[in-house]
Amino acid sequence: MVTLNVNGKAKNVDAEADTPLLWVLRENLQLTGTKFGCGMALCGACTVHLDGKPVRSCSTPISAAAGKKITTIEGVGATRTGKAVQAAWAKIDVPQCGYCQSGQIMSACALLAEKKAPTDGDIDGAMSGNICRCGTYNEIRAAIKDASVTLVKGA
Amino acid sequence: MDTLKTSRRGFLKSSTGAALSIGFALPLAGLSGRLDAATPFSPNAFLRIGSDGQVTVICGSAEMGQGVLTAIPMLVAEELDADWKTVRVEQAPVDKAYNNPMFQMQATGGSTTVRAFWEPMRQAGAAAREMLVAAAAAQWKVPAAECRTEAGQVIHKSGKKLGYGALTAAAAQLPVPATPVLKDPKDFRILGKRTRRLDTPGKLNGTAKYGIDAQVPGMLVAVMARAPQPGAKPAKVDDSKAKAVKGVRQVITLPSGVAVLADGYWAAKKGRDALAIDWDLGAAKDLSSAKVSAMLAEGAGEPDAVAVDLGNTKDAAATGAKSVDATYEAPYLAHACMEPMNCTAWVQGDSVEIWVGTQSQGPNQGILSQVASVTPAKVKVNTLMLGGGFGRRFAPDFTIDATLLSKISGKPVKLIYTREDDMAAGFFRPASVTKFEAVLDGQGRPTMLKAGVGSPSIMAASGFMKIPDNGVDTFAMEGIADHPYDIANQRLAYGRKEPGPQVWFWRSVGHSQNIFFIESFIDELAAAARQDPYEYRRALLTRQPRYKGVLELAAQKAGWGSPLPAGVFRGIAVAQSFGSYVAEVAEVSIGADGTPKVHRVVAAVDCGMTVNPLTIERQIEGAIVYGLSAALYGRISFKDGRVEQGNFNDYPVLRMNEMPKVEVHIVPSTEKPGGIGEPGTPPIAPAVANAIFAATAKRLRSLPFDTAQLKKA
């Protein structure tokens, strides 16, 4: 039994210590907003936050997540950054198939939490680990800049 | 109150000739004493209106990002004169009522949804609107002609108004008009307006449900070691180590591979990795990419199925001033959808239920009824969101495997293919080798064009199509056989070759390679004629106003001919596919290591009348990214019978840091709608290749681009 802190709540899960956090979130905790894409930390669809930092949950064993604050797409809207990012994503109407967008939003939130006004270079650096096969990269960039305006204003 | 006559059925013949089943749900007001939102007005299979005025549109097409869950409601809402804010959408079950009129089956592909449903959905909305008007007119005791509708209300010329919600009970008693009057497109209020997607909110907070998110109590999760070639069989399986993994419940060998069923994905995956399988690769055991190329080149050299035979190519060849020959090649490609293939199935007694993201709901019902030996009516398909489709999810391999695994295990089973297992086992865009010969006259104008296309047949591989009697696989030749250029003497032919890998539909299908071939070759002709490639095309398109229209618009918006920053060069290409015309101008520079960098793409699209320009812009942009990924990186290669790629490390795709600026310009048009999911893909590879030629004088004739050739000495 491992205790995980997920979106502010303590959760006991019965899983092997080497189980990737992704599958515990999706299967044990039914938090299916975090997606499986590649299983090798290549595509970013499974991105969640550990203590606010973006990690690929497909390649993070739960043993490494225990004792840290885990935030998923289901919980990130409770943060000021998350709310601004989701609002910007809605305004720009970013998603197409939408499958990668949970991971994109989590990566974008981590970037903006660290840097309220990222440059294009910062965006490339923070977001190039997240693949979108529908090709919404320009909309993602626009939404990050839009959220940035909200966050800078509120600062 | 006639509460027992709860349903009757009628049929509405649409002008496209398709029969639409109309199911009537009569109000249950007699039972409840009032009509509420739960007992709606439902004049046909596509639409429900609650007494609260809420409009629910039922969509039979699958949503894979292309926007059908918004486009279909827009079509209905336009003719209904609904208040868009009150419109929501629901995914339909499998029913003949939802058959795509262009396919005669309930399936989503070929950029057909808007083309196929443009009239039927408008008729569904218009019929309901006429019934609501008639109900209001009857209540007011005025002629219906004195009433109009706007934003969910019937309005009498006196100024009296009634919301649709208040009219549902009375409207439901009226006959459905057989030939409702459709609006003149100039009166459209919803169609043609940039409209945000109805499915966006759930895609921002994790609540949208994709196939992979299906949850059935008591289900096992299966991961499968899939046969690495069609026809390959597991010859010897040692599953002892797999069964020793904690959580593994069962190992099942199917014709297509060996599945490990476990309590969850991780145990199933560990079990799958612990399998020891000797594969019998059969005929494919020596397959290599070099052999594929040699076979296809043979097909291109002696093409025997003639698609186009015009004039006299022999005489033209003898009298020309200059000849240009070139051979092009494109590799097999995987779709690499973001969501790995998966299906959850539960076979219980004489029934099957699946939860899946599929492009072929209707065909799956029939196929799975055979797989599980039940009647088709006993197969229930729950369509969830698709994490990308691109044609891959038209195939039924994952639904068949999941159904077999549930039938054999007796449990609900969620089958997930790992990305590696999916990429290894096929469903590839066909590889192709195409040989061109052209002759130019003294002015540089082409007088003769010959093409030989060597490629496997998707029609033969599809399982539901047949190669026509002339032997020409439509998909292998599309884009070449119907090229728009005015050339008097032509012989365009197909040489079918089947190296073995399973081929399939891939976003834009044959156009994905053939437009690269022909639009690069036309560029070669322009260069041979020492003419500007844009002007050269224009002169050959005088009888093709829609091609010429997008070509000119793209060139104008891109500033064709105007100066660019040092080191940046332009290329242009144009194509028609799926009823839509797209031209793209790419601005490209070449890095010192030979890597092409695409800075900007300017696209012009003529897709006829538009439904949602926002979707059109996004689909063209996304299709460009999809085609650019393939042009820069996409390649499935074979060695010793096996695929050499498995995941995004060795099958790279475009990422944020490589994304060009994209501009999309839409040609205003009153032509009937064209498709939009695919037509943006074909022109990008040749537009970039032509820009690379402009930059380096090097003509790249195979995909993906060989950047080693571009390295600065």
Interface residues (C-beta under 8 A of the other chain):
Chain A: A15 E16 D18 T19 P20 W23 R26 E27 N28 Q30 L31 T32 G33 T34 K35 F36 G37 C38 G39 M40 L42 C43 A45 T72 I73 E74 G77 Q86 W89 A90 D93 V94 P95 Q96 C97 G98 Y99 C100 Q101 S102 I105 I123 D124 G125 M127 S128 G129 N130 I131 C132 R133 C134 G135 T136 Y137 N138 E139 I140 R141
Chain B: E63 M64 G65 Q66 G67 R196 R197 D199 T200 P201 G202 K203 L204 N205 G206 T207 A208 K209 Y210 I212 D213 Q215 V221 K246 G247 G264 Y265 W266 A267 K269 A336 C337 M338 E339 P340 M385 L386 G387 G388 G389 F390 I416 T418 R419 L614 R618 Q619 E621 G622 A623 I624 V625 Y626 S629 N647 F648 N649 V653 L654 R655 M656 N657 M659 K661 V662
